[in-house]
Amino acid sequence: MNIDKELHARSQSKCELCGTTQNLLGYEVKPVLKGKIDECLLACETCIDQIENADKTDANHWRCLNDSMWSEVPAVKVIAWRMLNRLRSEGWPQDLLDMLYLDDEALVWAKATGEGSEHDDSPVHKDCNGAILQIGDTVVLTKDLDVKGANFTAKRGTAVRGISLVANNPEQIEGKVSGQQIVILTKFVKKSN
């Protein structure tokens, strides 16, 4: 039996990532370690294109990982880990990453391409609801804040545009309110869409 037939049999002729039945191809997850079927998966052209071209990644397409990350196939778990790391800034992938388990061997394989490594050491800034904040985001204050040294109160509901993140403190951001650059605790802001 050739590898494509084995992949179709294992996956019931569905993309092992998103579940579609159209335009399926065998995909070898790099780097290939032993050349076995567990290092391959059956994926659609859309998934493969987005795996290989980070600039084409559509975050909503990858919500399918909520289901496929539970696969027992090592290649599927490795791709799920890599894509969730790539999409980490969206907020929801972090929750899935927290639940995803890879054994030591699979984790080394997943990290072999460098995907996800740039985020490992940097602090993650989250708003009061747990949404991940990034430089340039707009947030809304969730309570009135007395601004020390400026003699005014930043009112609840005030939008703070173009925030910056305090590098060594994930509980603080900076932004302009009433023309003043101030430091704001992340627990008092909500990310605005």
Rosetta blueprint (number, residue, H / E / L):
1 M L
2 N L
3 I H
4 D H
5 K H
6 E H
7 L H
8 H H
9 A H
10 R H
11 S H
12 Q L
13 S L
14 K L
15 C L
16 E L
17 L L
18 C L
19 G L
20 T L
21 T L
22 Q L
23 N L
24 L E
25 L E
26 G E
27 Y E
28 E E
29 V L
30 K L
31 P L
32 V L
33 L L
34 K L
35 G L
36 K L
37 I H
38 D H
39 E H
40 C E
41 L E
42 L E
43 A E
44 C E
45 E H
46 T H
47 C H
48 I H
49 D H
50 Q H
51 I H
52 E H
53 N L
54 A H
55 D H
56 K H
57 T L
58 D L
59 A H
60 N H
61 H H
62 W H
63 R H
64 C H
65 L H
66 N H
67 D H
68 S H
69 M L
70 W L
71 S L
72 E L
73 V L
74 P H
75 A H
76 V H
77 K H
78 V H
79 I H
80 A H
81 W H
82 R H
83 M H
84 L H
85 N H
86 R H
87 L L
88 R H
89 S H
90 E H
91 G L
92 W H
93 P H
94 Q H
95 D H
96 L H
97 L H
98 D H
99 M H
100 L L
101 Y L
102 L L
103 D L
104 D H
105 E H
106 A H
107 L H
108 V H
109 W H
110 A H
111 K H
112 A L
113 T L
114 G L
115 E L
116 G L
117 S H
118 E H
119 H H
120 D L
121 D L
122 S L
123 P L
124 V L
125 H L
126 K E
127 D L
128 C L
129 N L
130 G L
131 A L
132 I E
133 L L
134 Q L
135 I L
136 G L
137 D L
138 T L
139 V E
140 V E
141 L E
142 T L
143 K L
144 D L
145 L E
146 D E
147 V E
148 K L
149 G L
150 A L
151 N L
152 F E
153 T E
154 A E
155 K L
156 R L
157 G L
158 T L
159 A E
160 V E
161 R L
162 G L
163 I L
164 S E
165 L E
166 V L
167 A L
168 N L
169 N L
170 P L
171 E L
172 Q E
173 I E
174 E E
175 G E
176 K E
177 V E
178 S L
179 G L
180 Q E
181 Q E
182 I E
183 V E
184 I E
185 L E
186 T H
187 K H
188 F H
189 V E
190 K E
191 K E
192 S L
193 N L
